[in-house]
Amino acid sequence: QQPLYGVQVGSFSKYVPMTGFEDIKNVDAFIDNDGKVRYVIGSFTLINQAETRQKILIERGYKDAFIVDVNK
């Protein structure tokens, strides 16, 4: 399975309403194998696309944003 990159902007043990991310769009919620809810932006096939989005999000105040492979 090919990597599909996104930028994670949050992770919580329980679902948090999407209103917590009012200043950004297209936030998707994924439940990982441990049951944590991870909030990710984007679905990029090229890592440089995810890196560009990560830089923008960090500039907007999401200092802990990092790149993930949503297929894993």
All heavy atoms as TSV, in Angstrom:
chain	resi	resn	atom	element	x	y	z
A	1	GLN	N	N	0.846	-1.181	0.000
A	1	GLN	CA	C	0.000	0.000	0.000
A	1	GLN	C	C	0.889	1.240	0.000
A	1	GLN	O	O	1.817	1.359	0.798
A	1	GLN	CB	C	-0.905	-0.022	1.224
A	1	GLN	CG	C	-1.982	0.991	1.190
A	1	GLN	CD	C	-2.939	0.794	2.362
A	1	GLN	OE1	O	-2.583	0.287	3.402
A	1	GLN	NE2	N	-4.164	1.202	2.164
A	2	GLN	N	N	0.601	2.170	-0.887
A	2	GLN	CA	C	1.380	3.395	-1.024
A	2	GLN	C	C	1.161	4.311	0.173
A	2	GLN	O	O	0.068	4.365	0.732
A	2	GLN	CB	C	0.972	4.143	-2.294
A	2	GLN	CG	C	1.275	3.406	-3.561
A	2	GLN	CD	C	2.775	3.461	-3.892
A	2	GLN	OE1	O	3.618	3.727	-3.058
A	2	GLN	NE2	N	3.090	3.198	-5.134
A	3	PRO	N	N	2.191	5.077	0.551
A	3	PRO	CA	C	2.002	6.053	1.621
A	3	PRO	C	C	1.006	7.140	1.206
A	3	PRO	O	O	0.925	7.505	0.040
A	3	PRO	CB	C	3.389	6.663	1.818
A	3	PRO	CG	C	4.335	5.801	1.080
A	3	PRO	CD	C	3.549	5.059	0.054
A	4	LEU	N	N	0.266	7.619	2.162
A	4	LEU	CA	C	-0.646	8.738	1.973
A	4	LEU	C	C	-0.388	9.686	3.140
A	4	LEU	O	O	-0.698	9.368	4.286
A	4	LEU	CB	C	-2.095	8.276	1.955
A	4	LEU	CG	C	-3.132	9.313	1.578
A	4	LEU	CD1	C	-2.897	9.823	0.158
A	4	LEU	CD2	C	-4.526	8.735	1.694
A	5	TYR	N	N	0.228	10.821	2.844
A	5	TYR	CA	C	0.702	11.718	3.891
A	5	TYR	C	C	-0.331	12.759	4.272
A	5	TYR	O	O	-1.094	13.236	3.440
A	5	TYR	CB	C	1.978	12.429	3.430
A	5	TYR	CG	C	3.086	11.486	3.080
A	5	TYR	CD1	C	3.419	11.232	1.754
A	5	TYR	CD2	C	3.792	10.819	4.079
A	5	TYR	CE1	C	4.441	10.357	1.426
A	5	TYR	CE2	C	4.806	9.941	3.760
A	5	TYR	CZ	C	5.127	9.709	2.436
A	5	TYR	OH	O	6.125	8.826	2.107
A	6	GLY	N	N	-0.339	13.095	5.534
A	6	GLY	CA	C	-1.156	14.168	6.060
A	6	GLY	C	C	-0.380	14.849	7.167
A	6	GLY	O	O	0.700	14.401	7.551
A	7	VAL	N	N	-0.931	15.934	7.690
A	7	VAL	CA	C	-0.288	16.651	8.780
A	7	VAL	C	C	-1.205	16.584	10.000
A	7	VAL	O	O	-2.347	17.043	9.951
A	7	VAL	CB	C	0.004	18.118	8.402
A	7	VAL	CG1	C	0.715	18.823	9.551
A	7	VAL	CG2	C	0.836	18.189	7.127
A	8	GLN	N	N	-0.701	15.982	11.055
A	8	GLN	CA	C	-1.491	15.851	12.275
A	8	GLN	C	C	-1.413	17.138	13.080
A	8	GLN	O	O	-0.337	17.665	13.323
A	8	GLN	CB	C	-0.986	14.677	13.109
A	8	GLN	CG	C	-1.821	14.453	14.356
A	8	GLN	CD	C	-1.475	13.169	15.052
A	8	GLN	OE1	O	-1.431	12.126	14.415
A	8	GLN	NE2	N	-1.225	13.238	16.341
A	9	VAL	N	N	-2.595	17.630	13.494
A	9	VAL	CA	C	-2.665	18.873	14.266
A	9	VAL	C	C	-3.205	18.654	15.673
A	9	VAL	O	O	-3.233	19.581	16.470
A	9	VAL	CB	C	-3.507	19.945	13.541
A	9	VAL	CG1	C	-2.826	20.411	12.281
A	9	VAL	CG2	C	-4.917	19.440	13.252
A	10	GLY	N	N	-3.616	17.432	15.975
A	10	GLY	CA	C	-4.116	17.147	17.311
A	10	GLY	C	C	-4.363	15.671	17.509
A	10	GLY	O	O	-4.553	14.919	16.548
A	11	SER	N	N	-4.332	15.260	18.785
A	11	SER	CA	C	-4.611	13.877	19.148
A	11	SER	C	C	-5.204	13.875	20.549
A	11	SER	O	O	-4.648	14.488	21.467
A	11	SER	CB	C	-3.318	13.054	19.111
A	11	SER	OG	O	-3.557	11.751	19.566
A	12	PHE	N	N	-6.329	13.188	20.694
A	12	PHE	CA	C	-7.028	13.185	21.976
A	12	PHE	C	C	-7.539	11.784	22.281
A	12	PHE	O	O	-7.771	10.986	21.380
A	12	PHE	CB	C	-8.199	14.174	21.944
A	12	PHE	CG	C	-7.777	15.568	21.592
A	12	PHE	CD1	C	-7.869	16.030	20.285
A	12	PHE	CD2	C	-7.270	16.414	22.555
A	12	PHE	CE1	C	-7.467	17.312	19.950
A	12	PHE	CE2	C	-6.859	17.704	22.228
A	12	PHE	CZ	C	-6.966	18.149	20.926
A	13	SER	N	N	-7.734	11.509	23.563
A	13	SER	CA	C	-8.229	10.186	23.951
A	13	SER	C	C	-9.718	10.033	23.650
A	13	SER	O	O	-10.216	8.919	23.541
A	13	SER	CB	C	-7.966	9.925	25.430
A	13	SER	OG	O	-8.601	10.897	26.232
A	14	LYS	N	N	-10.415	11.153	23.499
A	14	LYS	CA	C	-11.835	11.141	23.163
A	14	LYS	C	C	-12.088	12.123	22.027
A	14	LYS	O	O	-11.311	13.043	21.794
A	14	LYS	CB	C	-12.682	11.541	24.369
A	14	LYS	CG	C	-12.591	10.554	25.508
A	14	LYS	CD	C	-13.464	10.960	26.651
A	14	LYS	CE	C	-13.315	9.937	27.769
A	14	LYS	NZ	N	-14.109	10.290	28.930
A	15	TYR	N	N	-13.200	11.932	21.357
A	15	TYR	CA	C	-13.576	12.814	20.249
A	15	TYR	C	C	-13.723	14.257	20.736
A	15	TYR	O	O	-14.346	14.512	21.770
A	15	TYR	CB	C	-14.880	12.336	19.618
A	15	TYR	CG	C	-15.386	13.244	18.518
A	15	TYR	CD1	C	-14.806	13.206	17.265
A	15	TYR	CD2	C	-16.411	14.138	18.751
A	15	TYR	CE1	C	-15.254	14.049	16.254
A	15	TYR	CE2	C	-16.866	14.980	17.752
A	15	TYR	CZ	C	-16.276	14.929	16.508
A	15	TYR	OH	O	-16.703	15.768	15.518
A	16	VAL	N	N	-13.143	15.180	20.007
A	16	VAL	CA	C	-13.275	16.614	20.258
A	16	VAL	C	C	-13.997	17.198	19.049
A	16	VAL	O	O	-13.597	16.931	17.911
A	16	VAL	CB	C	-11.885	17.266	20.422
A	16	VAL	CG1	C	-12.008	18.777	20.525
A	16	VAL	CG2	C	-11.176	16.699	21.630
A	17	PRO	N	N	-15.057	17.971	19.256
A	17	PRO	CA	C	-15.765	18.546	18.104
A	17	PRO	C	C	-14.821	19.330	17.199
A	17	PRO	O	O	-13.873	19.955	17.652
A	17	PRO	CB	C	-16.800	19.473	18.753
A	17	PRO	CG	C	-16.977	18.938	20.133
A	17	PRO	CD	C	-15.647	18.363	20.525
A	18	MET	N	N	-15.074	19.282	15.921
A	18	MET	CA	C	-14.234	19.950	14.930
A	18	MET	C	C	-14.198	21.460	15.125
A	18	MET	O	O	-13.381	22.136	14.526
A	18	MET	CB	C	-14.711	19.641	13.513
A	18	MET	CG	C	-14.586	18.196	13.148
A	18	MET	SD	S	-12.879	17.682	13.037
A	18	MET	CE	C	-13.072	16.177	12.138
A	19	THR	N	N	-15.059	22.000	15.974
A	19	THR	CA	C	-15.050	23.443	16.206
A	19	THR	C	C	-13.753	23.892	16.866
A	19	THR	O	O	-13.445	25.076	16.881
A	19	THR	CB	C	-16.252	23.873	17.075
A	19	THR	OG1	O	-16.211	23.133	18.299
A	19	THR	CG2	C	-17.554	23.623	16.360
A	20	GLY	N	N	-12.978	22.956	17.384
A	20	GLY	CA	C	-11.685	23.293	17.967
A	20	GLY	C	C	-10.655	23.689	16.924
A	20	GLY	O	O	-9.577	24.159	17.260
A	21	PHE	N	N	-10.995	23.492	15.657
A	21	PHE	CA	C	-10.085	23.810	14.562
A	21	PHE	C	C	-10.753	24.787	13.594
A	21	PHE	O	O	-10.752	24.591	12.390
A	21	PHE	CB	C	-9.686	22.529	13.817
A	21	PHE	CG	C	-9.062	21.494	14.707
A	21	PHE	CD1	C	-9.782	20.379	15.112
A	21	PHE	CD2	C	-7.754	21.634	15.144
A	21	PHE	CE1	C	-9.198	19.420	15.919
A	21	PHE	CE2	C	-7.162	20.679	15.948
A	21	PHE	CZ	C	-7.892	19.575	16.340
A	22	GLU	N	N	-11.318	25.849	14.130
A	22	GLU	CA	C	-12.091	26.789	13.315
A	22	GLU	C	C	-11.248	27.544	12.306
A	22	GLU	O	O	-11.750	27.982	11.277
A	22	GLU	CB	C	-12.816	27.782	14.219
A	22	GLU	CG	C	-13.906	27.128	15.046
A	22	GLU	CD	C	-14.541	28.084	16.026
A	22	GLU	OE1	O	-14.129	29.249	16.099
A	22	GLU	OE2	O	-15.467	27.641	16.721
A	23	ASP	N	N	-9.957	27.710	12.581
A	23	ASP	CA	C	-9.120	28.519	11.706
A	23	ASP	C	C	-8.495	27.730	10.564
A	23	ASP	O	O	-7.778	28.285	9.745
A	23	ASP	CB	C	-8.025	29.219	12.520
A	23	ASP	CG	C	-7.157	28.237	13.283
A	23	ASP	OD1	O	-7.646	27.153	13.631
A	23	ASP	OD2	O	-5.985	28.565	13.534
A	24	ILE	N	N	-8.766	26.440	10.494
A	24	ILE	CA	C	-8.268	25.615	9.392
A	24	ILE	C	C	-9.407	24.765	8.847
A	24	ILE	O	O	-10.369	24.468	9.548
A	24	ILE	CB	C	-7.075	24.725	9.823
A	24	ILE	CG1	C	-7.401	23.944	11.089
A	24	ILE	CG2	C	-5.827	25.557	10.005
A	24	ILE	CD1	C	-6.293	23.037	11.555
A	25	LYS	N	N	-9.282	24.374	7.582
A	25	LYS	CA	C	-10.345	23.609	6.922
A	25	LYS	C	C	-9.853	22.217	6.575
A	25	LYS	O	O	-8.664	21.944	6.565
A	25	LYS	CB	C	-10.795	24.329	5.653
A	25	LYS	CG	C	-11.431	25.663	5.918
A	25	LYS	CD	C	-11.889	26.304	4.642
A	25	LYS	CE	C	-12.503	27.663	4.951
A	25	LYS	NZ	N	-13.026	28.305	3.774
A	26	ASN	N	N	-10.799	21.354	6.253
A	26	ASN	CA	C	-10.534	19.990	5.788
A	26	ASN	C	C	-9.795	19.141	6.815
A	26	ASN	O	O	-8.871	18.411	6.474
A	26	ASN	CB	C	-9.777	20.014	4.457
A	26	ASN	CG	C	-10.542	20.742	3.388
A	26	ASN	OD1	O	-11.756	20.604	3.288
A	26	ASN	ND2	N	-9.859	21.536	2.595
A	27	VAL	N	N	-10.226	19.241	8.061
A	27	VAL	CA	C	-9.653	18.419	9.116
A	27	VAL	C	C	-10.419	17.103	9.149
A	27	VAL	O	O	-11.645	17.091	9.216
A	27	VAL	CB	C	-9.739	19.119	10.487
A	27	VAL	CG1	C	-9.160	18.244	11.575
A	27	VAL	CG2	C	-9.047	20.465	10.448
A	28	ASP	N	N	-9.685	15.994	9.083
A	28	ASP	CA	C	-10.295	14.666	9.171
A	28	ASP	C	C	-9.919	14.031	10.497
A	28	ASP	O	O	-8.814	14.250	11.013
A	28	ASP	CB	C	-9.793	13.766	8.039
A	28	ASP	CG	C	-10.315	14.188	6.684
A	28	ASP	OD1	O	-11.524	14.473	6.578
A	28	ASP	OD2	O	-9.519	14.225	5.733
A	29	ALA	N	N	-10.825	13.243	11.048
A	29	ALA	CA	C	-10.569	12.534	12.294
A	29	ALA	C	C	-10.375	11.055	11.984
A	29	ALA	O	O	-11.148	10.461	11.245
A	29	ALA	CB	C	-11.728	12.730	13.255
A	30	PHE	N	N	-9.308	10.488	12.558
A	30	PHE	CA	C	-9.005	9.070	12.410
A	30	PHE	C	C	-8.867	8.464	13.799
A	30	PHE	O	O	-8.291	9.088	14.691
A	30	PHE	CB	C	-7.679	8.853	11.668
A	30	PHE	CG	C	-7.679	9.334	10.247
A	30	PHE	CD1	C	-7.276	10.623	9.937
A	30	PHE	CD2	C	-8.078	8.492	9.215
A	30	PHE	CE1	C	-7.263	11.066	8.623
A	30	PHE	CE2	C	-8.073	8.941	7.905
A	30	PHE	CZ	C	-7.667	10.217	7.618
A	31	ILE	N	N	-9.358	7.259	13.970
A	31	ILE	CA	C	-9.159	6.541	15.223
A	31	ILE	C	C	-8.033	5.540	14.992
A	31	ILE	O	O	-8.123	4.696	14.091
A	31	ILE	CB	C	-10.447	5.830	15.675
A	31	ILE	CG1	C	-11.546	6.868	15.894
A	31	ILE	CG2	C	-10.184	5.022	16.939
A	31	ILE	CD1	C	-12.894	6.278	16.224
A	32	ASP	N	N	-6.976	5.652	15.814
A	32	ASP	CA	C	-5.834	4.760	15.622
A	32	ASP	C	C	-6.063	3.428	16.337
A	32	ASP	O	O	-7.112	3.204	16.949
A	32	ASP	CB	C	-4.520	5.436	16.049
A	32	ASP	CG	C	-4.398	5.639	17.548
A	32	ASP	OD1	O	-5.217	5.109	18.324
A	32	ASP	OD2	O	-3.455	6.348	17.956
A	33	ASN	N	N	-5.090	2.549	16.269
A	33	ASN	CA	C	-5.212	1.210	16.864
A	33	ASN	C	C	-5.329	1.237	18.377
A	33	ASN	O	O	-5.794	0.280	18.979
A	33	ASN	CB	C	-4.018	0.349	16.452
A	33	ASN	CG	C	-4.021	0.038	14.980
A	33	ASN	OD1	O	-5.062	0.043	14.332
A	33	ASN	ND2	N	-2.849	-0.205	14.418
A	34	ASP	N	N	-4.907	2.336	18.998
A	34	ASP	CA	C	-4.998	2.471	20.452
A	34	ASP	C	C	-6.279	3.169	20.892
A	34	ASP	O	O	-6.488	3.395	22.077
A	34	ASP	CB	C	-3.792	3.262	20.979
A	34	ASP	CG	C	-2.481	2.537	20.737
A	34	ASP	OD1	O	-2.470	1.291	20.771
A	34	ASP	OD2	O	-1.462	3.225	20.513
A	35	GLY	N	N	-7.126	3.541	19.940
A	35	GLY	CA	C	-8.386	4.191	20.250
A	35	GLY	C	C	-8.289	5.702	20.359
A	35	GLY	O	O	-9.282	6.355	20.680
A	36	LYS	N	N	-7.124	6.280	20.115
A	36	LYS	CA	C	-6.986	7.732	20.156
A	36	LYS	C	C	-7.542	8.336	18.871
A	36	LYS	O	O	-7.437	7.750	17.799
A	36	LYS	CB	C	-5.525	8.130	20.303
A	36	LYS	CG	C	-4.973	7.824	21.657
A	36	LYS	CD	C	-3.605	8.399	21.828
A	36	LYS	CE	C	-3.143	8.067	23.237
A	36	LYS	NZ	N	-1.792	8.517	23.489
A	37	VAL	N	N	-8.125	9.512	19.002
A	37	VAL	CA	C	-8.659	10.225	17.850
A	37	VAL	C	C	-7.585	11.204	17.392
A	37	VAL	O	O	-7.140	12.059	18.155
A	37	VAL	CB	C	-9.960	10.975	18.200
A	37	VAL	CG1	C	-10.520	11.670	16.972
A	37	VAL	CG2	C	-10.984	10.016	18.787
A	38	ARG	N	N	-7.158	11.053	16.144
A	38	ARG	CA	C	-6.110	11.896	15.583
A	38	ARG	C	C	-6.725	12.801	14.508
A	38	ARG	O	O	-7.482	12.341	13.666
A	38	ARG	CB	C	-5.000	11.040	14.998
A	38	ARG	CG	C	-4.389	10.147	16.068
A	38	ARG	CD	C	-3.192	9.395	15.559
A	38	ARG	NE	N	-2.654	8.533	16.586
A	38	ARG	CZ	C	-1.717	8.893	17.450
A	38	ARG	NH1	N	-1.223	10.109	17.399
A	38	ARG	NH2	N	-1.281	8.050	18.345
A	39	TYR	N	N	-6.383	14.072	14.582
A	39	TYR	CA	C	-6.924	15.065	13.663
A	39	TYR	C	C	-5.852	15.426	12.650
A	39	TYR	O	O	-4.771	15.895	13.018
A	39	TYR	CB	C	-7.405	16.287	14.442
A	39	TYR	CG	C	-8.572	15.926	15.333
A	39	TYR	CD1	C	-8.363	15.422	16.607
A	39	TYR	CD2	C	-9.865	16.032	14.856
A	39	TYR	CE1	C	-9.428	15.055	17.411
A	39	TYR	CE2	C	-10.940	15.668	15.650
A	39	TYR	CZ	C	-10.720	15.179	16.928
A	39	TYR	OH	O	-11.775	14.795	17.711
A	40	VAL	N	N	-6.155	15.163	11.382
A	40	VAL	CA	C	-5.172	15.255	10.310
A	40	VAL	C	C	-5.727	16.094	9.162
A	40	VAL	O	O	-6.913	16.009	8.835
A	40	VAL	CB	C	-4.799	13.842	9.799
A	40	VAL	CG1	C	-3.821	13.903	8.646
A	40	VAL	CG2	C	-4.246	12.984	10.932
A	41	ILE	N	N	-4.833	16.870	8.550
A	41	ILE	CA	C	-5.193	17.667	7.383
A	41	ILE	C	C	-4.433	17.128	6.181
A	41	ILE	O	O	-3.223	16.901	6.251
A	41	ILE	CB	C	-4.829	19.138	7.588
A	41	ILE	CG1	C	-5.662	19.700	8.730
A	41	ILE	CG2	C	-5.042	19.943	6.319
A	41	ILE	CD1	C	-5.267	21.087	9.126
A	42	GLY	N	N	-5.157	16.925	5.100
A	42	GLY	CA	C	-4.535	16.557	3.838
A	42	GLY	C	C	-4.439	15.062	3.609
A	42	GLY	O	O	-4.516	14.253	4.524
A	43	SER	N	N	-4.308	14.723	2.342
A	43	SER	CA	C	-4.048	13.348	1.902
A	43	SER	C	C	-3.185	13.461	0.647
A	43	SER	O	O	-3.688	13.538	-0.454
A	43	SER	CB	C	-5.350	12.599	1.633
A	43	SER	OG	O	-6.163	13.304	0.734
A	44	PHE	N	N	-1.892	13.530	0.887
A	44	PHE	CA	C	-0.933	13.806	-0.171
A	44	PHE	C	C	-0.147	12.553	-0.541
A	44	PHE	O	O	0.272	11.803	0.337
A	44	PHE	CB	C	0.057	14.892	0.282
A	44	PHE	CG	C	-0.603	16.125	0.814
A	44	PHE	CD1	C	-0.626	16.389	2.174
A	44	PHE	CD2	C	-1.206	17.036	-0.042
A	44	PHE	CE1	C	-1.225	17.524	2.675
A	44	PHE	CE2	C	-1.811	18.181	0.447
A	44	PHE	CZ	C	-1.823	18.429	1.815
A	45	THR	N	N	0.068	12.348	-1.824
A	45	THR	CA	C	0.869	11.208	-2.264
A	45	THR	C	C	2.362	11.533	-2.254
A	45	THR	O	O	3.184	10.627	-2.199
A	45	THR	CB	C	0.458	10.759	-3.679
A	45	THR	OG1	O	0.545	11.875	-4.562
A	45	THR	CG2	C	-0.961	10.202	-3.684
A	46	LEU	N	N	2.691	12.820	-2.285
A	46	LEU	CA	C	4.091	13.248	-2.253
A	46	LEU	C	C	4.404	13.914	-0.919
A	46	LEU	O	O	3.652	14.793	-0.468
A	46	LEU	CB	C	4.385	14.234	-3.386
A	46	LEU	CG	C	4.125	13.724	-4.807
A	46	LEU	CD1	C	4.329	14.844	-5.814
A	46	LEU	CD2	C	5.025	12.541	-5.119
A	47	ILE	N	N	5.491	13.513	-0.308
A	47	ILE	CA	C	5.829	14.047	1.014
A	47	ILE	C	C	6.114	15.543	0.975
A	47	ILE	O	O	5.825	16.261	1.936
A	47	ILE	CB	C	6.988	13.263	1.656
A	47	ILE	CG1	C	7.043	13.601	3.147
A	47	ILE	CG2	C	8.291	13.532	0.937
A	47	ILE	CD1	C	7.782	12.623	3.985
A	48	ASN	N	N	6.636	16.055	-0.152
A	48	ASN	CA	C	6.918	17.500	-0.205
A	48	ASN	C	C	5.633	18.320	-0.142
A	48	ASN	O	O	5.637	19.454	0.323
A	48	ASN	CB	C	7.784	17.874	-1.404
A	48	ASN	CG	C	7.105	17.657	-2.730
A	48	ASN	OD1	O	6.170	16.865	-2.828
A	48	ASN	ND2	N	7.591	18.330	-3.752
A	49	GLN	N	N	4.509	17.765	-0.590
A	49	GLN	CA	C	3.226	18.458	-0.463
A	49	GLN	C	C	2.841	18.562	1.015
A	49	GLN	O	O	2.365	19.597	1.474
A	49	GLN	CB	C	2.139	17.708	-1.234
A	49	GLN	CG	C	2.343	17.697	-2.728
A	49	GLN	CD	C	1.395	16.737	-3.415
A	49	GLN	OE1	O	1.208	15.595	-2.969
A	49	GLN	NE2	N	0.791	17.198	-4.492
A	50	ALA	N	N	3.055	17.485	1.746
A	50	ALA	CA	C	2.758	17.483	3.183
A	50	ALA	C	C	3.694	18.432	3.928
A	50	ALA	O	O	3.272	19.123	4.861
A	50	ALA	CB	C	2.870	16.073	3.741
A	51	GLU	N	N	4.955	18.499	3.516
A	51	GLU	CA	C	5.914	19.398	4.153
A	51	GLU	C	C	5.503	20.855	3.969
A	51	GLU	O	O	5.605	21.660	4.905
A	51	GLU	CB	C	7.314	19.163	3.593
A	51	GLU	CG	C	7.904	17.840	4.005
A	51	GLU	CD	C	9.163	17.475	3.243
A	51	GLU	OE1	O	9.423	18.047	2.159
A	51	GLU	OE2	O	9.896	16.597	3.738
A	52	THR	N	N	5.006	21.189	2.789
A	52	THR	CA	C	4.534	22.549	2.530
A	52	THR	C	C	3.356	22.882	3.433
A	52	THR	O	O	3.303	23.951	4.042
A	52	THR	CB	C	4.147	22.714	1.047
A	52	THR	OG1	O	5.299	22.468	0.240
A	52	THR	CG2	C	3.601	24.106	0.763
A	53	ARG	N	N	2.402	21.956	3.548
A	53	ARG	CA	C	1.236	22.179	4.418
A	53	ARG	C	C	1.661	22.280	5.879
A	53	ARG	O	O	1.150	23.108	6.632
A	53	ARG	CB	C	0.220	21.059	4.221
A	53	ARG	CG	C	-1.061	21.209	5.016
A	53	ARG	CD	C	-1.833	22.488	4.695
A	53	ARG	NE	N	-2.066	22.653	3.293
A	53	ARG	CZ	C	-3.159	22.275	2.639
A	53	ARG	NH1	N	-4.142	21.709	3.275
A	53	ARG	NH2	N	-3.256	22.485	1.343
A	54	GLN	N	N	2.616	21.464	6.285
A	54	GLN	CA	C	3.100	21.510	7.656
A	54	GLN	C	C	3.686	22.887	7.981
A	54	GLN	O	O	3.399	23.452	9.033
A	54	GLN	CB	C	4.158	20.429	7.876
A	54	GLN	CG	C	4.740	20.447	9.269
A	54	GLN	CD	C	5.937	19.536	9.405
A	54	GLN	OE1	O	6.637	19.252	8.434
A	54	GLN	NE2	N	6.187	19.070	10.613
A	55	LYS	N	N	4.472	23.441	7.090
A	55	LYS	CA	C	5.066	24.764	7.313
A	55	LYS	C	C	3.988	25.827	7.490
A	55	LYS	O	O	4.081	26.687	8.359
A	55	LYS	CB	C	5.982	25.132	6.147
A	55	LYS	CG	C	7.266	24.350	6.122
A	55	LYS	CD	C	8.096	24.709	4.899
A	55	LYS	CE	C	9.297	23.782	4.789
A	55	LYS	NZ	N	10.069	24.013	3.561
A	56	ILE	N	N	2.952	25.758	6.664
A	56	ILE	CA	C	1.845	26.720	6.756
A	56	ILE	C	C	1.144	26.597	8.103
A	56	ILE	O	O	0.848	27.588	8.765
A	56	ILE	CB	C	0.850	26.517	5.598
A	56	ILE	CG1	C	1.505	26.917	4.273
A	56	ILE	CG2	C	-0.438	27.308	5.830
A	56	ILE	CD1	C	0.734	26.484	3.045
A	57	LEU	N	N	0.899	25.362	8.534
A	57	LEU	CA	C	0.205	25.141	9.809
A	57	LEU	C	C	1.042	25.602	10.993
A	57	LEU	O	O	0.518	26.177	11.949
A	57	LEU	CB	C	-0.175	23.668	9.952
A	57	LEU	CG	C	-1.293	23.231	9.016
A	57	LEU	CD1	C	-1.377	21.722	8.944
A	57	LEU	CD2	C	-2.615	23.831	9.453
A	58	ILE	N	N	2.338	25.384	10.939
A	58	ILE	CA	C	3.218	25.855	12.009
A	58	ILE	C	C	3.188	27.374	12.075
A	58	ILE	O	O	3.110	27.954	13.167
A	58	ILE	CB	C	4.648	25.306	11.814
A	58	ILE	CG1	C	4.655	23.798	12.106
A	58	ILE	CG2	C	5.644	26.042	12.704
A	58	ILE	CD1	C	5.954	23.097	11.765
A	59	GLU	N	N	3.191	28.027	10.916
A	59	GLU	CA	C	3.109	29.490	10.878
A	59	GLU	C	C	1.791	29.997	11.449
A	59	GLU	O	O	1.723	31.092	12.007
A	59	GLU	CB	C	3.275	29.997	9.446
A	59	GLU	CG	C	4.675	29.858	8.910
A	59	GLU	CD	C	4.791	30.173	7.426
A	59	GLU	OE1	O	3.776	30.536	6.790
A	59	GLU	OE2	O	5.912	30.040	6.896
A	60	ARG	N	N	0.735	29.196	11.347
A	60	ARG	CA	C	-0.582	29.580	11.877
A	60	ARG	C	C	-0.725	29.281	13.362
A	60	ARG	O	O	-1.785	29.496	13.940
A	60	ARG	CB	C	-1.690	28.858	11.115
A	60	ARG	CG	C	-1.897	29.390	9.731
A	60	ARG	CD	C	-3.127	28.800	9.141
A	60	ARG	NE	N	-3.380	29.349	7.824
A	60	ARG	CZ	C	-4.418	29.007	7.086
A	60	ARG	NH1	N	-5.299	28.139	7.544
A	60	ARG	NH2	N	-4.587	29.535	5.907
A	61	GLY	N	N	0.317	28.735	13.966
A	61	GLY	CA	C	0.277	28.507	15.410
A	61	GLY	C	C	0.218	27.059	15.839
A	61	GLY	O	O	0.223	26.761	17.032
A	62	TYR	N	N	0.159	26.137	14.905
A	62	TYR	CA	C	0.136	24.704	15.244
A	62	TYR	C	C	1.585	24.207	15.295
A	62	TYR	O	O	2.051	23.483	14.428
A	62	TYR	CB	C	-0.695	23.919	14.228
A	62	TYR	CG	C	-2.157	24.248	14.315
A	62	TYR	CD1	C	-2.696	25.300	13.587
A	62	TYR	CD2	C	-2.993	23.538	15.160
A	62	TYR	CE1	C	-4.038	25.634	13.690
A	62	TYR	CE2	C	-4.338	23.847	15.269
A	62	TYR	CZ	C	-4.852	24.900	14.526
A	62	TYR	OH	O	-6.185	25.220	14.628
A	63	LYS	N	N	2.299	24.636	16.341
A	63	LYS	CA	C	3.746	24.410	16.456
A	63	LYS	C	C	4.119	22.926	16.504
A	63	LYS	O	O	5.224	22.557	16.147
A	63	LYS	CB	C	4.300	25.118	17.692
A	63	LYS	CG	C	4.040	26.607	17.696
A	63	LYS	CD	C	4.803	27.315	16.617
A	63	LYS	CE	C	4.576	28.817	16.698
A	63	LYS	NZ	N	4.912	29.509	15.491
A	64	ASP	N	N	3.206	22.081	16.961
A	64	ASP	CA	C	3.502	20.647	17.094
A	64	ASP	C	C	3.020	19.832	15.902
A	64	ASP	O	O	3.030	18.600	15.964
A	64	ASP	CB	C	2.874	20.104	18.376
A	64	ASP	CG	C	3.482	20.718	19.629
A	64	ASP	OD1	O	4.683	21.064	19.589
A	64	ASP	OD2	O	2.762	20.842	20.631
A	65	ALA	N	N	2.574	20.481	14.834
A	65	ALA	CA	C	2.091	19.764	13.655
A	65	ALA	C	C	3.214	18.903	13.072
A	65	ALA	O	O	4.357	19.336	12.992
A	65	ALA	CB	C	1.593	20.753	12.605
A	66	PHE	N	N	2.864	17.670	12.722
A	66	PHE	CA	C	3.874	16.795	12.136
A	66	PHE	C	C	3.245	15.908	11.074
A	66	PHE	O	O	2.029	15.706	11.040
A	66	PHE	CB	C	4.585	15.963	13.211
A	66	PHE	CG	C	3.703	15.013	13.970
A	66	PHE	CD1	C	3.574	13.698	13.592
A	66	PHE	CD2	C	2.994	15.456	15.082
A	66	PHE	CE1	C	2.768	12.820	14.298
A	66	PHE	CE2	C	2.196	14.591	15.803
A	66	PHE	CZ	C	2.083	13.265	15.405
A	67	ILE	N	N	4.092	15.375	10.224
A	67	ILE	CA	C	3.654	14.574	9.080
A	67	ILE	C	C	3.432	13.132	9.506
A	67	ILE	O	O	4.240	12.565	10.239
A	67	ILE	CB	C	4.680	14.662	7.939
A	67	ILE	CG1	C	4.766	16.113	7.448
A	67	ILE	CG2	C	4.313	13.720	6.797
A	67	ILE	CD1	C	5.891	16.365	6.474
A	68	VAL	N	N	2.312	12.564	9.029
A	68	VAL	CA	C	1.994	11.159	9.296
A	68	VAL	C	C	1.609	10.474	7.994
A	68	VAL	O	O	1.212	11.116	7.034
A	68	VAL	CB	C	0.829	11.025	10.304
A	68	VAL	CG1	C	1.207	11.569	11.660
A	68	VAL	CG2	C	-0.432	11.719	9.805
A	69	ASP	N	N	1.748	9.176	7.991
A	69	ASP	CA	C	1.247	8.353	6.886
A	69	ASP	C	C	-0.093	7.800	7.341
A	69	ASP	O	O	-0.139	6.914	8.197
A	69	ASP	CB	C	2.237	7.228	6.568
A	69	ASP	CG	C	1.773	6.325	5.434
A	69	ASP	OD1	O	0.605	6.449	4.989
A	69	ASP	OD2	O	2.564	5.479	5.013
A	70	VAL	N	N	-1.173	8.339	6.816
A	70	VAL	CA	C	-2.506	7.946	7.285
A	70	VAL	C	C	-2.863	6.509	6.905
A	70	VAL	O	O	-3.829	5.957	7.443
A	70	VAL	CB	C	-3.603	8.934	6.812
A	70	VAL	CG1	C	-3.376	10.297	7.402
A	70	VAL	CG2	C	-3.670	9.006	5.305
A	71	ASN	N	N	-2.113	5.899	6.027
A	71	ASN	CA	C	-2.371	4.496	5.688
A	71	ASN	C	C	-1.805	3.533	6.732
A	71	ASN	O	O	-2.041	2.343	6.657
A	71	ASN	CB	C	-1.796	4.158	4.308
A	71	ASN	CG	C	-2.692	4.636	3.199
A	71	ASN	OD1	O	-3.874	4.864	3.397
A	71	ASN	ND2	N	-2.139	4.827	2.020
A	72	LYS	N	N	-1.034	4.050	7.663
A	72	LYS	CA	C	-0.474	3.180	8.711
A	72	LYS	C	C	-1.259	3.324	9.965
A	72	LYS	O	O	-1.232	3.923	10.833
A	72	LYS	CB	C	0.996	3.486	8.928
A	72	LYS	CG	C	1.818	3.043	7.743
A	72	LYS	CD	C	3.276	3.182	8.023
A	72	LYS	CE	C	4.073	2.657	6.847
A	72	LYS	NZ	N	5.475	2.711	7.048
